[in-house]
Each structure stands twice: as C-alpha cells, then as structure tokens.
Amino acid sequence: MRKTTLLLCLAVIAIGSSGSLHAVAAGPASGDFAEAVEIDGGRKLYLECRGAGSPTVVLEAGLRNRADIWSVQPDQGEAVLPAVAGFTRVCAYDRPGTTLGAEQLSRSDPVPMPRTAKDTVADLHALLEAAAVPGPYVLVGHSTGGLIIRLYASTYPKDIAGLVLVDAIPEGVQTAMTPEEWTLYDRLLLTEPPAAIAYYKDLETIDFNASFEQMRRATPLSPLPLIVISKGRPFELPSDLPAGLPAAVEKAWLAGQGELASLLPDTPHIIAAKSSHYVQIEQPQLVIDAIKQVVEKIRAQTSAQ
C-alpha cells in the first residue's frame, strides 16, 4: 500500500504495509521472525522482528494501528522498520483491535475494550518475556504508542535504554483544553469508531482519562537518551467538527509537545516541518535518524564502561 493511499485511509480510521514477514527462524532472538506468541493466560500477540544487534528497538504504533504501519513504503526512501533492521535488532507487534486500513485487522487475539495504557504495558512486558526478546530496549512510540512507552519506561526503568517519541499524545493535551473541548475531542476523535471500521467489534478503544491519570502517577523518567519528534503541519481532521475544536486541538497539542520535550534535560526536539501526524510515513528518515542517534549513544556509553 503506497503512502498517499494509506494516509487517506488512516485519516478516516485512526485520527489521534508493504506485506507481512514470514517466520524463517525458530524464535525472535535472531533472524526474521513473524508469528503469534502466547503470553500468560493463553492469549497470543502477533510479533515481528528483523535485524541483529543491541540494543533492541521496539516500535509501538499509534491508536488502532497494526505493527506494519512501520513498514509502509514511503514515496521516497525506506520505511522505518526495515531501515532500522539495517543497524540493530528491531521488533513491532499488533495490539488487540488494531488495523492497517479498513480490511487488515489485528493479528493478535481480541480482548474486552476499552483498555488503558497500563493494560498495554502489561501486554508488551509479557510479550517481550514470553518471546525472549533480548534487552536492553529502545522504545519508539507514535501517538498513543508514545504514552504507552513512557509508562513502560517508568514501570520497568532497568529494561529501557532510550526513548523516541513520534508526535506522541501528551497528557497535557487534556488539561490544555476546557472540559467541554476535551470531552468532544475524546468522544469524536478518540472513542467513536469511524464508519469505515465500525463493523470491527473488537476495535481498539483506549480510556484516555484513566491512562493520563496512570501516567501522572507514574515514577518520573530516569535519565536516558530521549528524542521528541513533533508534527509541523496541522492534523488532517474531519470537516464537520464543532467550530473551534480543531484550533483548540492544535493549540493543546503544541503545548503538550513542549511538555514532552522538557521531561528530561537537553532533550532534542525535532519538528517534522513537512509532516502531519504520521511522521513515520511522511518523513520516515527523521524517525530513522533519531532512532539511530539514540542507539549509537547507548552503544558509546556501553563501550565506555
């Protein structure tokens, strides 16, 4: 699926690939791997890994997006997952209820919805342990995925070597709006299933009120390499939203991105001037370069020890 076509579809399905891999190795510790892995309770989560080297990069997609959002072929250059596989081990997975377009549904077992960031952190931790994916990890999160990896890093700080936030949703977006604006944003753009995917009864829904509270109560991030990437162009929002809501969303999002960049001292804050929300598709090289910068910094620190 080409970039332009997919972006139009994603704008409808998940406001907030070029084909799957086939398993060719016995496990995800080495070689190309793509299959469902059983975690506690008998559920299975779809995982794919490529490349070799340490640290392992783990890609966390945005709301309702499958793992292969990171493998979408851009109009120019290379997609994020295969490019990262060229310099280190990289893995991505499907959260339950995610999609790629309107017809390619999650390859992970369904669960009751809504879920919280804490639920998804528990899933990812169980998956990495069950699959014996070697750490330490550099977590890369887009949109809702950014919230998830921040909570993961606060929950399991010894496992995490670095973070890259790709236009991540900040909890500050809620407090930067009026209660009425936030309620509309949450209901119209984050909760209600879009018409194109309304048939999917297991579609991912996140309780952002609860998830933001979980993040606020979490242990602050330990010092580590962190890069924040933010969109430079407005969201591609539906034209029938209540008057004033798009402007309120943009203002709150901008303020929240600044808050993310101030989580740790000396954090690079990169503005993707040519991108709207899906920076990893519109300007994938920015994301690839940021990941490589964090990986190389961790390797240099390790070598110096």
N, C-alpha and C positions, 0 to 999 in steps of 0.2 A: 504494500500500500504506500503510495507516494505521500510526501509531506503535505502538499496542498490539500489533497482529498481528505486525509486523516484529520487535519486541523479543523476543517469544516464540520466533520463528524463529532470531534471532541467538543467543539464549542456548544453543540446541542446536548451531548450526553453527560459531560463532566465538567461543568464550569467550576469552579473552585480551584504489524511487523513484516518485517520482511520475512516472516516464516519462523517457526519454532525450530529449536535444535532437536536432534535425536540423541538418545543416550548411547554413547560409544565407550563408556568406561564403567567399571564396577561401582564406583562411588564418586561423590562430588569433590573429593580431596584433590583430584588431578584429572586432566583431560576434559573433553567436552562432555557435559552431563545435562540431561533434561528429563526429569520424571517426577512423579508424585512421591513424597517422602512421608512416611507415617510418623505422627507425633503422639504424645500421650493422649489416651482416650480413643485411639484408633482412627482419628481423623487424618486425612492426607492433605499436604500442601505441596503445590507444584513448585519445583525449584530448578533453575538452570544456572550452570557455572561454566566459565571458559577461562583460558589463560593459565599462567603459572606465576608464582612469586608471592612475596609477602611485603606489606600487609594485604589482606583480602578486602576488596571493595565490595560492599553490599549496597545495592540500589533499591531504594524504597520509593515506589511510584505514588502519584497523587490519587485523589479521591476517584474511585471506580476504575482506575487504570490497571491493566494487567502488566506483568513483567516485561512483555515485549514492546511496551511503549519506549523502552530504552534502546530497542533495536530497529526502530523505524528509520528507513533510509532517507536522509535529508536530501534536499535538492542539490546541495553541494557538500563535499566532504564525506566523513564517515559517521555512522551512528555511534552513540556513546558506548554501549556495551561492547561491541566488537573492537572499538578503538582502545578502550581500557584494557581489554584482554591482551593487547599487544605489549603491555608493560607490567601487568600484575594479574593475580587471580581476581576474578570478578563474578559475582552471583546476583541474581534477581529472582523474585518469587511472586506468585499470584496471591494476593489476599483473597479471602472468600468474597464473592459477589462482585468481582471486578470484571472489566470488559476491555476489548480493543475494538472500537466501533460498535455497531448495534447487533452484530451477529456472533462475534467471537467472545464467548463467555468464559468466566474463570475456570481454570483447570484444577482448582482446589475445592475440597468438599465445602458445601454450604454450612452456614451457622445462623442462629437467630439474629435478627437485626432489631434495633440499632446496636452498634458496638462503640467502644471508647478507645482512645489511644492506648490505655493500659491493656486492654484486651489484645490489641495488635502487637504490642511489645511482648506480651507473654507468648503469642504465637511465634513471633520471629525468634525469640530466645529458644523456644522448644525446637524449632526447625533447625537452627544452627547446631544445636547439641545433637539432635537425632541424626542429622546428616554428617556430623563430624566435620563441619566446615572449619578449617583452621583459622585461628585468630593470630594477631590482633586484627580488628576490623576498622576500616574507614567507612563510615556510614554516609550515604549520599541520599538526600530526601527531597523530592519535589512536592510542593504544595502541602497537602495533608501529610505526605510522607516526611516532610521536614519536621512537623510536630511530633510524629512518631519516633523519629531517630533522636530527637532531642530528649524525649522521655526515656528512650532506651539508654542513651549515654548517661543520664542521671541515675538510672536504676542499676546499670551494670558498668560503672566507670572503669573498672580494671580491664574490661574487654575491649574498650574503644580507644583507638589511637588518634583518630581525627574525624572531622565532620565537614561536609559540604552541603549547604542549604541552597536549594534551587527554587527561587521565588516561593519560599515556604510560607504557609499560613501562620501568622503570629497571633498569640492570644490577645495581644494589644489591639487587634482589629475589632474585637468586641467592645472594649472599653472606649475606643476612639469614636464609636457611633453612639447615637441616642439609643435607648432601649427599643424604641419603635423601629429605627433603622436596622438594628441588629436582628430583631425578630423577622423582619421582612427578608433580609439577606439570608438568614439561616433557613427560612422556610422556602423561599422561591429559588434560591441558587444552590443550596447545600442539601436540602432534605427531600423535597418533592421530586419523584422520579420523572425525568424528561419523557415526553411522549414516545420518542423513538425507542426507548428501552423499558417502558412501563410494563411490558409483558414479563420481564425477568423478575420473578417473585423473590429471588434471593439477592437482588441488587444490594450492593454495599450502602449502608447508611451509617454515618458517624454522629454520635451525640457530642456536638462540639461544646456545649455548655459544660458537660461533665469533663470532657477531655481538657478543656482550657483550665478548669479547676485542678485537675490532676497535675498539669504542667506547673501551675502556680505553686503547688505544694511540694513539688519535686526538689530534690537536692540540687543546688546550683551546679552548673557545669564545672568540672575540674579543668585546669589549664591543659589545653591541647591545641593542635593546629585546627583552625576553623576558617572557612571562607564562606561568605554570604554573596549569593548572586541574586539580583533583583531585576524584574522586567523593566524595560524602558518605555514600553508602549501600553496604552490602556487595555483593560480586559475586553475581550470580544463578547459583550453581553447582549441578551435579547433586547429588542427594540421596544417591547411592551412593558418594561419595568415601570414602577411608580416614579413619578417625577422626582428628581433629586437623589434617588437611590444610587445610580451609577457614580455620581460625583462624590457621594458620601463613602462609597466603597473604595474609590481610588484614593481619597484623602486618608482614610483609615489604614489602607494597605501600605501606603507610602510611609506613614508614621510607624507602623509596625515593623517594616523592613529596617528602619533606622534602629529600632529597639533590638532586633536580632543582631545587627552589626555591632552593638555595644555589649553583647553578652560577655565577651572576653576582650581584654586589651589587645590593641594592634591587629584587629581582625580586618583583613582585606574585604572591601565591599565593592563588588563589581556590578555595574549597571549594564544590562544587556540592551543596548540602545535600539537594536533592530528587532526586538522580540516583544511579544505579548507574554501571556502566562506560560506557554510551553517552550521555555528557553531551550530545553534539551532537544527539541526538534527544529526550532527556528535558528538557533545559534549553538549547535552542539559542541563546536570546538571550544567555546568558552567553558563549558562544563567539563569537557575532557581535560583541558589545560589546568583547570582548578583542581581536579582530582589528582592529576599527575604532580602538581605542585605539593599537595598535601602528602602524597605517597613518598615523594623524594625527600621531603623534610623529615618524615618519620624514619626513612632509611638512613639518612645522615645522622640523626640522633642516635639510632641503634648502633651505627658504626663507631660513633664517638664514645660509646660506653665501654 
